[in-house]
Amino acid sequence: MAGNKSLNAAAKAKQDEFYTQLTDNEKELRYYKKHFRGKTVLCNCDDQYESNFFRYFAMNFNFLGLKKLIATCYTGSPIAGRQLSFFDAEEGEPNRPYKAVITTVR
């Protein structure tokens, strides 16, 4: 677990992008199985391929009995350690929104 000293150092170094670990999601969310049955889950992510919340819900879609899983992000979004820029620095155009929807997992 990161202490206050290391969090302050990360903030000063502009490396303050921390991701929740998949194991932490598994440990906590297993207690809420009955609350997810038949529900739609929305994960607003920097990058759905890096999001451990999205990964957890996708891997446990049937176990939780989800109706739908939606992840939103911007295409070209950076991954761990960088902030999402509204404008692409190279092209000067806004990033395009992206939505991933899962309704069935076989």
Biopython code that builds the backbone (N, CA, C, O; Angstrom):
import numpy as np
from Bio.PDB.StructureBuilder import StructureBuilder

atoms = [
    (1, "MET", "N", (0.854, -1.176, 0.000)),
    (1, "MET", "CA", (0.000, 0.000, 0.000)),
    (1, "MET", "C", (0.894, 1.230, 0.000)),
    (1, "MET", "O", (1.852, 1.304, 0.770)),
    (2, "ALA", "N", (0.592, 2.176, -0.842)),
    (2, "ALA", "CA", (1.376, 3.394, -0.938)),
    (2, "ALA", "C", (1.081, 4.296, 0.250)),
    (2, "ALA", "O", (-0.077, 4.507, 0.609)),
    (3, "GLY", "N", (2.133, 4.824, 0.854)),
    (3, "GLY", "CA", (1.963, 5.738, 1.971)),
    (3, "GLY", "C", (1.846, 7.171, 1.491)),
    (3, "GLY", "O", (2.013, 7.453, 0.305)),
    (4, "ASN", "N", (1.558, 8.075, 2.415)),
    (4, "ASN", "CA", (1.383, 9.479, 2.086)),
    (4, "ASN", "C", (2.644, 10.070, 1.457)),
    (4, "ASN", "O", (2.556, 10.881, 0.535)),
    (5, "LYS", "N", (3.809, 9.670, 1.949)),
    (5, "LYS", "CA", (5.070, 10.177, 1.428)),
    (5, "LYS", "C", (5.253, 9.809, -0.048)),
    (5, "LYS", "O", (5.644, 10.649, -0.858)),
    (6, "SER", "N", (4.970, 8.559, -0.388)),
    (6, "SER", "CA", (5.139, 8.124, -1.777)),
    (6, "SER", "C", (4.067, 8.738, -2.686)),
    (6, "SER", "O", (4.337, 9.023, -3.853)),
    (7, "LEU", "N", (2.852, 8.944, -2.157)),
    (7, "LEU", "CA", (1.808, 9.594, -2.959)),
    (7, "LEU", "C", (2.173, 11.048, -3.256)),
    (7, "LEU", "O", (1.968, 11.522, -4.373)),
    (8, "ASN", "N", (2.707, 11.748, -2.272)),
    (8, "ASN", "CA", (3.139, 13.137, -2.485)),
    (8, "ASN", "C", (4.285, 13.209, -3.496)),
    (8, "ASN", "O", (4.318, 14.106, -4.339)),
    (9, "ALA", "N", (5.220, 12.265, -3.410)),
    (9, "ALA", "CA", (6.330, 12.238, -4.366)),
    (9, "ALA", "C", (5.816, 11.970, -5.777)),
    (9, "ALA", "O", (6.299, 12.575, -6.734)),
    (10, "ALA", "N", (4.850, 11.078, -5.916)),
    (10, "ALA", "CA", (4.273, 10.773, -7.227)),
    (10, "ALA", "C", (3.543, 11.988, -7.792)),
    (10, "ALA", "O", (3.627, 12.261, -8.990)),
    (11, "ALA", "N", (2.837, 12.710, -6.946)),
    (11, "ALA", "CA", (2.118, 13.904, -7.402)),
    (11, "ALA", "C", (3.092, 14.972, -7.897)),
    (11, "ALA", "O", (2.842, 15.620, -8.913)),
    (12, "LYS", "N", (4.195, 15.153, -7.186)),
    (12, "LYS", "CA", (5.202, 16.143, -7.602)),
    (12, "LYS", "C", (5.864, 15.733, -8.916)),
    (12, "LYS", "O", (6.217, 16.592, -9.725)),
    (13, "ALA", "N", (6.035, 14.438, -9.132)),
    (13, "ALA", "CA", (6.681, 13.942, -10.343)),
    (13, "ALA", "C", (5.688, 13.782, -11.496)),
    (13, "ALA", "O", (6.054, 13.312, -12.573)),
    (14, "LYS", "N", (4.430, 14.172, -11.268)),
    (14, "LYS", "CA", (3.366, 14.041, -12.274)),
    (14, "LYS", "C", (3.169, 12.589, -12.694)),
    (14, "LYS", "O", (2.806, 12.314, -13.838)),
    (15, "GLN", "N", (3.405, 11.671, -11.780)),
    (15, "GLN", "CA", (3.154, 10.250, -12.017)),
    (15, "GLN", "C", (2.085, 9.801, -11.029)),
    (15, "GLN", "O", (2.291, 8.888, -10.229)),
    (16, "ASP", "N", (0.947, 10.464, -11.108)),
    (16, "ASP", "CA", (-0.098, 10.235, -10.117)),
    (16, "ASP", "C", (-1.274, 9.432, -10.669)),
    (16, "ASP", "O", (-2.387, 9.533, -10.154)),
    (17, "GLU", "N", (-1.040, 8.646, -11.699)),
    (17, "GLU", "CA", (-2.076, 7.788, -12.266)),
    (17, "GLU", "C", (-1.938, 6.412, -11.625)),
    (17, "GLU", "O", (-1.012, 5.662, -11.935)),
    (18, "PHE", "N", (-2.855, 6.093, -10.742)),
    (18, "PHE", "CA", (-2.813, 4.812, -10.042)),
    (18, "PHE", "C", (-4.018, 3.987, -10.445)),
    (18, "PHE", "O", (-5.132, 4.505, -10.521)),
    (19, "TYR", "N", (-3.806, 2.732, -10.699)),
    (19, "TYR", "CA", (-4.878, 1.840, -11.085)),
    (19, "TYR", "C", (-5.169, 0.861, -9.957)),
    (19, "TYR", "O", (-4.252, 0.346, -9.319)),
    (20, "THR", "N", (-6.442, 0.611, -9.719)),
    (20, "THR", "CA", (-6.850, -0.372, -8.733)),
    (20, "THR", "C", (-6.448, -1.750, -9.250)),
    (20, "THR", "O", (-6.673, -2.078, -10.415)),
    (21, "GLN", "N", (-5.860, -2.538, -8.383)),
    (21, "GLN", "CA", (-5.406, -3.873, -8.766)),
    (21, "GLN", "C", (-6.601, -4.814, -8.939)),
    (21, "GLN", "O", (-7.597, -4.700, -8.224)),
    (22, "LEU", "N", (-6.496, -5.731, -9.879)),
    (22, "LEU", "CA", (-7.560, -6.691, -10.139)),
    (22, "LEU", "C", (-7.885, -7.504, -8.884)),
    (22, "LEU", "O", (-9.053, -7.776, -8.606)),
    (23, "THR", "N", (-6.876, -7.882, -8.143)),
    (23, "THR", "CA", (-7.111, -8.671, -6.919)),
    (23, "THR", "C", (-7.912, -7.873, -5.893)),
    (23, "THR", "O", (-8.733, -8.442, -5.173)),
    (24, "ASP", "N", (-7.683, -6.562, -5.818)),
    (24, "ASP", "CA", (-8.460, -5.717, -4.900)),
    (24, "ASP", "C", (-9.921, -5.668, -5.321)),
    (24, "ASP", "O", (-10.817, -5.719, -4.478)),
    (25, "ASN", "N", (-10.164, -5.569, -6.639)),
    (25, "ASN", "CA", (-11.543, -5.593, -7.138)),
    (25, "ASN", "C", (-12.214, -6.907, -6.774)),
    (25, "ASN", "O", (-13.351, -6.922, -6.303)),
    (26, "GLU", "N", (-11.508, -8.010, -6.993)),
    (26, "GLU", "CA", (-12.070, -9.333, -6.706)),
    (26, "GLU", "C", (-12.412, -9.482, -5.225)),
    (26, "GLU", "O", (-13.467, -10.009, -4.874)),
    (27, "LYS", "N", (-11.517, -9.016, -4.367)),
    (27, "LYS", "CA", (-11.738, -9.136, -2.923)),
    (27, "LYS", "C", (-12.955, -8.340, -2.459)),
    (27, "LYS", "O", (-13.708, -8.809, -1.605)),
    (28, "GLU", "N", (-13.151, -7.178, -2.995)),
    (28, "GLU", "CA", (-14.235, -6.307, -2.546)),
    (28, "GLU", "C", (-15.562, -6.606, -3.236)),
    (28, "GLU", "O", (-16.594, -6.703, -2.572)),
    (29, "LEU", "N", (-15.547, -6.751, -4.545)),
    (29, "LEU", "CA", (-16.798, -6.848, -5.289)),
    (29, "LEU", "C", (-17.502, -8.192, -5.150)),
    (29, "LEU", "O", (-18.677, -8.302, -5.499)),
    (30, "ARG", "N", (-16.822, -9.207, -4.655)),
    (30, "ARG", "CA", (-17.477, -10.512, -4.478)),
    (30, "ARG", "C", (-18.630, -10.441, -3.481)),
    (30, "ARG", "O", (-19.534, -11.277, -3.515)),
    (31, "TYR", "N", (-18.602, -9.450, -2.598)),
    (31, "TYR", "CA", (-19.662, -9.304, -1.605)),
    (31, "TYR", "C", (-20.940, -8.685, -2.178)),
    (31, "TYR", "O", (-21.974, -8.663, -1.509)),
    (32, "TYR", "N", (-20.871, -8.189, -3.400)),
    (32, "TYR", "CA", (-21.997, -7.464, -3.986)),
    (32, "TYR", "C", (-22.645, -8.199, -5.150)),
    (32, "TYR", "O", (-23.371, -7.592, -5.937)),
    (33, "LYS", "N", (-22.395, -9.482, -5.265)),
    (33, "LYS", "CA", (-22.914, -10.265, -6.394)),
    (33, "LYS", "C", (-24.416, -10.072, -6.578)),
    (33, "LYS", "O", (-24.874, -9.846, -7.699)),
    (34, "LYS", "N", (-25.179, -10.157, -5.509)),
    (34, "LYS", "CA", (-26.639, -10.060, -5.621)),
    (34, "LYS", "C", (-27.091, -8.686, -6.115)),
    (34, "LYS", "O", (-28.176, -8.560, -6.682)),
    (35, "HIS", "N", (-26.280, -7.671, -5.909)),
    (35, "HIS", "CA", (-26.643, -6.314, -6.330)),
    (35, "HIS", "C", (-26.419, -6.084, -7.826)),
    (35, "HIS", "O", (-26.980, -5.146, -8.393)),
    (36, "PHE", "N", (-25.617, -6.916, -8.463)),
    (36, "PHE", "CA", (-25.307, -6.743, -9.885)),
    (36, "PHE", "C", (-26.247, -7.531, -10.800)),
    (36, "PHE", "O", (-26.319, -7.238, -11.994)),
    (37, "ARG", "N", (-26.958, -8.511, -10.275)),
    (37, "ARG", "CA", (-27.813, -9.366, -11.107)),
    (37, "ARG", "C", (-28.829, -8.535, -11.886)),
    (37, "ARG", "O", (-29.614, -7.782, -11.310)),
    (38, "GLY", "N", (-28.792, -8.693, -13.230)),
    (38, "GLY", "CA", (-29.731, -7.998, -14.106)),
    (38, "GLY", "C", (-29.442, -6.524, -14.317)),
    (38, "GLY", "O", (-30.275, -5.805, -14.870)),
    (39, "LYS", "N", (-28.289, -6.065, -13.891)),
    (39, "LYS", "CA", (-27.947, -4.638, -13.987)),
    (39, "LYS", "C", (-26.998, -4.359, -15.146)),
    (39, "LYS", "O", (-26.332, -5.255, -15.664)),
    (40, "THR", "N", (-26.959, -3.092, -15.533)),
    (40, "THR", "CA", (-25.984, -2.592, -16.503)),
    (40, "THR", "C", (-24.900, -1.859, -15.732)),
    (40, "THR", "O", (-25.201, -1.026, -14.877)),
    (41, "VAL", "N", (-23.638, -2.161, -16.027)),
    (41, "VAL", "CA", (-22.500, -1.516, -15.375)),
    (41, "VAL", "C", (-21.810, -0.625, -16.396)),
    (41, "VAL", "O", (-21.513, -1.059, -17.510)),
    (42, "LEU", "N", (-21.556, 0.622, -16.013)),
    (42, "LEU", "CA", (-20.838, 1.581, -16.857)),
    (42, "LEU", "C", (-19.477, 1.846, -16.237)),
    (42, "LEU", "O", (-19.383, 2.254, -15.080)),
    (43, "CYS", "N", (-18.423, 1.613, -17.010)),
    (43, "CYS", "CA", (-17.054, 1.931, -16.583)),
    (43, "CYS", "C", (-16.561, 3.079, -17.447)),
    (43, "CYS", "O", (-16.335, 2.908, -18.645)),
    (44, "ASN", "N", (-16.397, 4.235, -16.850)),
    (44, "ASN", "CA", (-15.849, 5.388, -17.546)),
    (44, "ASN", "C", (-14.335, 5.321, -17.357)),
    (44, "ASN", "O", (-13.835, 5.628, -16.274)),
    (45, "CYS", "N", (-13.604, 4.925, -18.397)),
    (45, "CYS", "CA", (-12.187, 4.584, -18.272)),
    (45, "CYS", "C", (-11.296, 5.517, -19.090)),
    (45, "CYS", "O", (-11.745, 6.130, -20.058)),
    (46, "ASP", "N", (-10.037, 5.616, -18.691)),
    (46, "ASP", "CA", (-9.038, 6.221, -19.568)),
    (46, "ASP", "C", (-8.808, 5.287, -20.746)),
    (46, "ASP", "O", (-8.688, 5.726, -21.890)),
    (47, "ASP", "N", (-8.748, 4.003, -20.452)),
    (47, "ASP", "CA", (-8.508, 2.986, -21.470)),
    (47, "ASP", "C", (-9.101, 1.681, -20.969)),
    (47, "ASP", "O", (-8.615, 1.120, -19.988)),
    (48, "GLN", "N", (-10.141, 1.191, -21.625)),
    (48, "GLN", "CA", (-10.821, -0.008, -21.137)),
    (48, "GLN", "C", (-9.918, -1.228, -21.132)),
    (48, "GLN", "O", (-10.175, -2.173, -20.386)),
    (49, "TYR", "N", (-8.868, -1.235, -21.942)),
    (49, "TYR", "CA", (-7.958, -2.375, -21.965)),
    (49, "TYR", "C", (-7.001, -2.365, -20.780)),
    (49, "TYR", "O", (-6.383, -3.385, -20.473)),
    (50, "GLU", "N", (-6.876, -1.228, -20.116)),
    (50, "GLU", "CA", (-6.028, -1.106, -18.934)),
    (50, "GLU", "C", (-6.844, -1.101, -17.645)),
    (50, "GLU", "O", (-6.279, -1.259, -16.563)),
    (51, "SER", "N", (-8.147, -0.924, -17.739)),
    (51, "SER", "CA", (-9.002, -0.816, -16.563)),
    (51, "SER", "C", (-9.236, -2.179, -15.939)),
    (51, "SER", "O", (-9.772, -3.082, -16.582)),
    (52, "ASN", "N", (-8.833, -2.326, -14.686)),
    (52, "ASN", "CA", (-9.075, -3.580, -13.987)),
    (52, "ASN", "C", (-10.535, -3.720, -13.562)),
    (52, "ASN", "O", (-11.001, -4.835, -13.328)),
    (53, "PHE", "N", (-11.261, -2.611, -13.459)),
    (53, "PHE", "CA", (-12.694, -2.704, -13.195)),
    (53, "PHE", "C", (-13.392, -3.319, -14.408)),
    (53, "PHE", "O", (-14.198, -4.239, -14.267)),
    (54, "PHE", "N", (-13.081, -2.808, -15.592)),
    (54, "PHE", "CA", (-13.685, -3.360, -16.809)),
    (54, "PHE", "C", (-13.296, -4.825, -16.970)),
    (54, "PHE", "O", (-14.135, -5.661, -17.306)),
    (55, "ARG", "N", (-12.044, -5.131, -16.733)),
    (55, "ARG", "CA", (-11.561, -6.511, -16.833)),
    (55, "ARG", "C", (-12.321, -7.424, -15.864)),
    (55, "ARG", "O", (-12.741, -8.519, -16.238)),
    (56, "TYR", "N", (-12.496, -6.967, -14.617)),
    (56, "TYR", "CA", (-13.213, -7.766, -13.620)),
    (56, "TYR", "C", (-14.645, -8.047, -14.075)),
    (56, "TYR", "O", (-15.098, -9.191, -14.044)),
    (57, "PHE", "N", (-15.356, -6.994, -14.499)),
    (57, "PHE", "CA", (-16.749, -7.177, -14.889)),
    (57, "PHE", "C", (-16.875, -8.025, -16.164)),
    (57, "PHE", "O", (-17.829, -8.793, -16.292)),
    (58, "ALA", "N", (-15.945, -7.902, -17.091)),
    (58, "ALA", "CA", (-15.978, -8.717, -18.303)),
    (58, "ALA", "C", (-15.717, -10.192, -17.971)),
    (58, "ALA", "O", (-16.394, -11.079, -18.491)),
    (59, "MET", "N", (-14.737, -10.446, -17.106)),
    (59, "MET", "CA", (-14.402, -11.826, -16.737)),
    (59, "MET", "C", (-15.505, -12.478, -15.909)),
    (59, "MET", "O", (-15.668, -13.698, -15.949)),
    (60, "ASN", "N", (-16.258, -11.684, -15.164)),
    (60, "ASN", "CA", (-17.284, -12.207, -14.262)),
    (60, "ASN", "C", (-18.698, -11.865, -14.723)),
    (60, "ASN", "O", (-19.637, -11.885, -13.928)),
    (61, "PHE", "N", (-18.846, -11.554, -16.002)),
    (61, "PHE", "CA", (-20.123, -11.132, -16.567)),
    (61, "PHE", "C", (-21.238, -12.126, -16.237)),
    (61, "PHE", "O", (-22.279, -11.733, -15.711)),
    (62, "ASN", "N", (-21.032, -13.389, -16.537)),
    (62, "ASN", "CA", (-22.047, -14.421, -16.291)),
    (62, "ASN", "C", (-22.187, -14.730, -14.801)),
    (62, "ASN", "O", (-23.302, -14.914, -14.313)),
    (63, "PHE", "N", (-21.085, -14.788, -14.082)),
    (63, "PHE", "CA", (-21.110, -15.080, -12.643)),
    (63, "PHE", "C", (-21.954, -14.042, -11.895)),
    (63, "PHE", "O", (-22.710, -14.384, -10.986)),
    (64, "LEU", "N", (-21.818, -12.779, -12.287)),
    (64, "LEU", "CA", (-22.566, -11.700, -11.637)),
    (64, "LEU", "C", (-23.983, -11.559, -12.186)),
    (64, "LEU", "O", (-24.822, -10.891, -11.583)),
    (65, "GLY", "N", (-24.246, -12.188, -13.327)),
    (65, "GLY", "CA", (-25.572, -12.094, -13.933)),
    (65, "GLY", "C", (-25.856, -10.727, -14.524)),
    (65, "GLY", "O", (-26.992, -10.254, -14.492)),
    (66, "LEU", "N", (-24.823, -10.089, -15.065)),
    (66, "LEU", "CA", (-24.998, -8.746, -15.624)),
    (66, "LEU", "C", (-25.878, -8.761, -16.861)),
    (66, "LEU", "O", (-25.874, -9.723, -17.629)),
    (67, "LYS", "N", (-26.625, -7.697, -17.046)),
    (67, "LYS", "CA", (-27.434, -7.509, -18.250)),
    (67, "LYS", "C", (-26.564, -6.930, -19.363)),
    (67, "LYS", "O", (-26.649, -7.350, -20.516)),
    (68, "LYS", "N", (-25.713, -5.943, -18.993)),
    (68, "LYS", "CA", (-24.878, -5.269, -19.987)),
    (68, "LYS", "C", (-23.680, -4.642, -19.287)),
    (68, "LYS", "O", (-23.769, -4.215, -18.136)),
    (69, "LEU", "N", (-22.557, -4.595, -20.000)),
    (69, "LEU", "CA", (-21.343, -3.926, -19.522)),
    (69, "LEU", "C", (-20.934, -2.924, -20.581)),
    (69, "LEU", "O", (-20.750, -3.278, -21.745)),
    (70, "ILE", "N", (-20.792, -1.674, -20.175)),
    (70, "ILE", "CA", (-20.413, -0.602, -21.100)),
    (70, "ILE", "C", (-19.145, 0.065, -20.573)),
    (70, "ILE", "O", (-19.037, 0.366, -19.384)),
    (71, "ALA", "N", (-18.195, 0.290, -21.468)),
    (71, "ALA", "CA", (-16.995, 1.053, -21.122)),
    (71, "ALA", "C", (-16.892, 2.219, -22.096)),
    (71, "ALA", "O", (-17.056, 2.042, -23.303)),
    (72, "THR", "N", (-16.623, 3.394, -21.578)),
    (72, "THR", "CA", (-16.423, 4.567, -22.424)),
    (72, "THR", "C", (-15.022, 5.095, -22.208)),
    (72, "THR", "O", (-14.483, 5.040, -21.103)),
    (73, "CYS", "N", (-14.437, 5.610, -23.284)),
    (73, "CYS", "CA", (-13.107, 6.205, -23.213)),
    (73, "CYS", "C", (-12.909, 7.042, -24.472)),
    (73, "CYS", "O", (-13.836, 7.212, -25.264)),
    (74, "TYR", "N", (-11.724, 7.551, -24.649)),
    (74, "TYR", "CA", (-11.352, 8.241, -25.873)),
    (74, "TYR", "C", (-10.354, 7.394, -26.628)),
    (74, "TYR", "O", (-9.450, 6.818, -26.023)),
    (75, "THR", "N", (-10.500, 7.305, -27.954)),
    (75, "THR", "CA", (-9.530, 6.560, -28.745)),
    (75, "THR", "C", (-8.175, 7.244, -28.611)),
    (75, "THR", "O", (-8.091, 8.465, -28.477)),
    (76, "GLY", "N", (-7.155, 6.466, -28.650)),
    (76, "GLY", "CA", (-5.820, 7.017, -28.512)),
    (76, "GLY", "C", (-5.502, 7.445, -27.092)),
    (76, "GLY", "O", (-4.527, 8.159, -26.859)),
    (77, "SER", "N", (-6.323, 7.009, -26.137)),
    (77, "SER", "CA", (-6.073, 7.421, -24.757)),
    (77, "SER", "C", (-4.775, 6.808, -24.258)),
    (77, "SER", "O", (-4.460, 5.666, -24.592)),
    (78, "PRO", "N", (-4.031, 7.543, -23.474)),
    (78, "PRO", "CA", (-2.776, 7.010, -22.940)),
    (78, "PRO", "C", (-3.059, 5.983, -21.859)),
    (78, "PRO", "O", (-4.166, 5.910, -21.325)),
    (79, "ILE", "N", (-2.055, 5.201, -21.548)),
    (79, "ILE", "CA", (-2.196, 4.233, -20.475)),
    (79, "ILE", "C", (-1.380, 4.692, -19.280)),
    (79, "ILE", "O", (-0.825, 5.791, -19.294)),
    (80, "ALA", "N", (-1.300, 3.877, -18.259)),
    (80, "ALA", "CA", (-0.734, 4.221, -16.958)),
    (80, "ALA", "C", (0.397, 5.243, -17.014)),
    (80, "ALA", "O", (1.309, 5.147, -17.836)),
    (81, "GLY", "N", (0.313, 6.221, -16.119)),
    (81, "GLY", "CA", (1.391, 7.184, -15.954)),
    (81, "GLY", "C", (1.245, 8.470, -16.743)),
    (81, "GLY", "O", (2.081, 9.364, -16.612)),
    (82, "ARG", "N", (0.206, 8.591, -17.560)),
    (82, "ARG", "CA", (0.034, 9.814, -18.349)),
    (82, "ARG", "C", (-1.416, 10.263, -18.253)),
    (82, "ARG", "O", (-2.325, 9.444, -18.115)),
    (83, "GLN", "N", (-1.620, 11.562, -18.326)),
    (83, "GLN", "CA", (-2.963, 12.113, -18.271)),
    (83, "GLN", "C", (-3.581, 12.112, -19.655)),
    (83, "GLN", "O", (-2.875, 12.268, -20.651)),
    (84, "LEU", "N", (-4.894, 11.938, -19.728)),
    (84, "LEU", "CA", (-5.615, 11.978, -20.990)),
    (84, "LEU", "C", (-5.730, 13.423, -21.445)),
    (84, "LEU", "O", (-6.243, 14.273, -20.717)),
    (85, "SER", "N", (-5.256, 13.693, -22.635)),
    (85, "SER", "CA", (-5.342, 15.021, -23.210)),
    (85, "SER", "C", (-6.595, 15.100, -24.061)),
    (85, "SER", "O", (-6.903, 14.171, -24.808)),
    (86, "PHE", "N", (-7.323, 16.210, -23.951)),
    (86, "PHE", "CA", (-8.518, 16.376, -24.768)),
    (86, "PHE", "C", (-8.139, 16.486, -26.235)),
    (86, "PHE", "O", (-8.879, 16.027, -27.106)),
    (87, "PHE", "N", (-6.987, 17.095, -26.515)),
    (87, "PHE", "CA", (-6.514, 17.231, -27.889)),
    (87, "PHE", "C", (-5.306, 16.356, -28.109)),
    (87, "PHE", "O", (-4.427, 16.263, -27.253)),
    (88, "ASP", "N", (-5.264, 15.704, -29.276)),
    (88, "ASP", "CA", (-4.108, 14.897, -29.649)),
    (88, "ASP", "C", (-2.959, 15.857, -29.955)),
    (88, "ASP", "O", (-3.077, 16.708, -30.837)),
    (89, "ALA", "N", (-1.854, 15.721, -29.233)),
    (89, "ALA", "CA", (-0.736, 16.657, -29.359)),
    (89, "ALA", "C", (-0.142, 16.683, -30.765)),
    (89, "ALA", "O", (0.322, 17.731, -31.213)),
    (90, "GLU", "N", (-0.146, 15.557, -31.464)),
    (90, "GLU", "CA", (0.469, 15.503, -32.785)),
    (90, "GLU", "C", (-0.428, 16.082, -33.873)),
    (90, "GLU", "O", (0.054, 16.788, -34.759)),
    (91, "GLU", "N", (-1.714, 15.797, -33.817)),
    (91, "GLU", "CA", (-2.606, 16.217, -34.885)),
    (91, "GLU", "C", (-3.409, 17.455, -34.548)),
    (91, "GLU", "O", (-3.931, 18.108, -35.451)),
    (92, "GLY", "N", (-3.525, 17.802, -33.259)),
    (92, "GLY", "CA", (-4.281, 18.959, -32.858)),
    (92, "GLY", "C", (-5.786, 18.784, -32.976)),
    (92, "GLY", "O", (-6.530, 19.761, -32.893)),
    (93, "GLU", "N", (-6.244, 17.550, -33.167)),
    (93, "GLU", "CA", (-7.673, 17.276, -33.261)),
    (93, "GLU", "C", (-8.139, 16.612, -31.973)),
    (93, "GLU", "O", (-7.368, 15.912, -31.316)),
    (94, "PRO", "N", (-9.404, 16.831, -31.612)),
    (94, "PRO", "CA", (-9.911, 16.175, -30.405)),
    (94, "PRO", "C", (-9.885, 14.659, -30.556)),
    (94, "PRO", "O", (-10.085, 14.127, -31.648)),
    (95, "ASN", "N", (-9.637, 13.975, -29.446)),
    (95, "ASN", "CA", (-9.741, 12.512, -29.448)),
    (95, "ASN", "C", (-11.199, 12.143, -29.661)),
    (95, "ASN", "O", (-12.096, 12.861, -29.220)),
    (96, "ARG", "N", (-11.433, 11.048, -30.323)),
    (96, "ARG", "CA", (-12.789, 10.594, -30.589)),
    (96, "ARG", "C", (-13.266, 9.688, -29.437)),
    (96, "ARG", "O", (-12.510, 8.852, -28.941)),
    (97, "PRO", "N", (-14.515, 9.864, -29.027)),
    (97, "PRO", "CA", (-15.038, 8.991, -27.972)),
    (97, "PRO", "C", (-15.205, 7.567, -28.482)),
    (97, "PRO", "O", (-15.445, 7.345, -29.669)),
    (98, "TYR", "N", (-15.077, 6.618, -27.585)),
    (98, "TYR", "CA", (-15.187, 5.208, -27.925)),
    (98, "TYR", "C", (-16.049, 4.529, -26.875)),
    (98, "TYR", "O", (-15.953, 4.836, -25.686)),
    (99, "LYS", "N", (-16.889, 3.608, -27.316)),
    (99, "LYS", "CA", (-17.747, 2.867, -26.394)),
    (99, "LYS", "C", (-17.648, 1.380, -26.718)),
    (99, "LYS", "O", (-17.794, 0.975, -27.872)),
    (100, "ALA", "N", (-17.402, 0.584, -25.703)),
    (100, "ALA", "CA", (-17.422, -0.875, -25.837)),
    (100, "ALA", "C", (-18.637, -1.378, -25.065)),
    (100, "ALA", "O", (-18.860, -0.984, -23.920)),
    (101, "VAL", "N", (-19.413, -2.242, -25.692)),
    (101, "VAL", "CA", (-20.620, -2.782, -25.056)),
    (101, "VAL", "C", (-20.574, -4.303, -25.102)),
    (101, "VAL", "O", (-20.350, -4.900, -26.156)),
    (102, "ILE", "N", (-20.789, -4.918, -23.950)),
    (102, "ILE", "CA", (-20.857, -6.373, -23.865)),
    (102, "ILE", "C", (-22.255, -6.734, -23.366)),
    (102, "ILE", "O", (-22.701, -6.253, -22.325)),
    (103, "THR", "N", (-22.931, -7.585, -24.124)),
    (103, "THR", "CA", (-24.258, -8.049, -23.717)),
    (103, "THR", "C", (-24.303, -9.560, -23.546)),
    (103, "THR", "O", (-25.238, -10.089, -22.946)),
    (104, "THR", "N", (-23.298, -10.259, -24.070)),
    (104, "THR", "CA", (-23.232, -11.721, -23.956)),
    (104, "THR", "C", (-21.784, -12.161, -23.839)),
    (104, "THR", "O", (-20.919, -11.664, -24.561)),
    (105, "VAL", "N", (-21.520, -13.085, -22.941)),
    (105, "VAL", "CA", (-20.205, -13.707, -22.828)),
    (105, "VAL", "C", (-20.439, -15.203, -22.861)),
    (105, "VAL", "O", (-21.176, -15.751, -22.041)),
    (106, "ARG", "N", (-19.803, -15.856, -23.819)),
    (106, "ARG", "CA", (-19.979, -17.310, -23.975)),
    (106, "ARG", "C", (-18.904, -18.073, -23.256)),
    (106, "ARG", "O", (-18.898, -19.304, -23.282)),
]
sb = StructureBuilder()
sb.init_structure("model")
sb.init_model(0)
sb.init_chain("A")
sb.init_seg("    ")
for serial, (resi, resn, name, xyz) in enumerate(atoms, 1):
    if name == "N":
        sb.init_residue(resn, " ", resi, " ")
    sb.init_atom(name, np.array(xyz, "f"), 0.0, 1.0, " ", f" {name:<3s}", serial, name[0])
structure = sb.get_structure()
